[in-house]
Amino acid sequence: MNPKESKDSATLFYQLSFGKVAHYHHQGWLSGRTTTNENLTKYRQPNPHTTTNSVRTGLI
């Protein structure tokens, strides 16, 4: 989806955010749970290590 009407605003946004003389300096990306699941993890379930040693009391 890339309508002609939004091309100028999309170009301005890109230049301000990511251009050579960007006004905003991108340092990270914040996503919600649904966005993360759909775009980053593809709904894969975590596979944590189950054979690790316990942390001794007082080290936390």
KAHUQUI-V573153 format. One record per residue. N is the residue number from 1. RES is the residue in one small letter. SS is DSSP state (alpha for helix, beta for strand, coil for the rest). PSI is psi in whole degrees, 0 to 359 (* if undefined). Layout:
n=[N	N]
res=[RES	RES]
ss=[SS	SS]
psi=[PSI	PSI]
This chain:
n=[1	2	3	4	5	6	7	8	9	10	11	12	13	14	15	16	17	18	19	20	21	22	23	24	25	26	27	28	29	30	31	32	33	34	35	36	37	38	39	40	41	42	43	44	45	46	47	48	49	50	51	52	53	54	55	56	57	58	59	60]
res=[m	n	p	k	e	s	k	d	s	a	t	l	f	y	q	l	s	f	g	k	v	a	h	y	h	h	q	g	w	l	s	g	r	t	t	t	n	e	n	l	t	k	y	r	q	p	n	p	h	t	t	t	n	s	v	r	t	g	l	i]
ss=[coil	coil	coil	alpha	alpha	alpha	alpha	alpha	alpha	alpha	alpha	alpha	alpha	alpha	alpha	alpha	alpha	alpha	coil	coil	coil	coil	coil	coil	coil	coil	coil	coil	coil	coil	coil	coil	alpha	alpha	alpha	alpha	alpha	alpha	alpha	alpha	alpha	coil	coil	coil	coil	coil	coil	coil	coil	coil	coil	coil	coil	coil	coil	coil	coil	coil	coil	coil]
psi=[112	69	147	324	334	359	314	316	324	320	316	314	314	315	319	325	318	359	180	327	62	141	324	134	101	124	354	181	128	121	151	176	314	316	317	313	317	322	334	315	346	34	20	145	145	153	77	154	131	356	26	160	150	154	131	149	138	353	358	*]
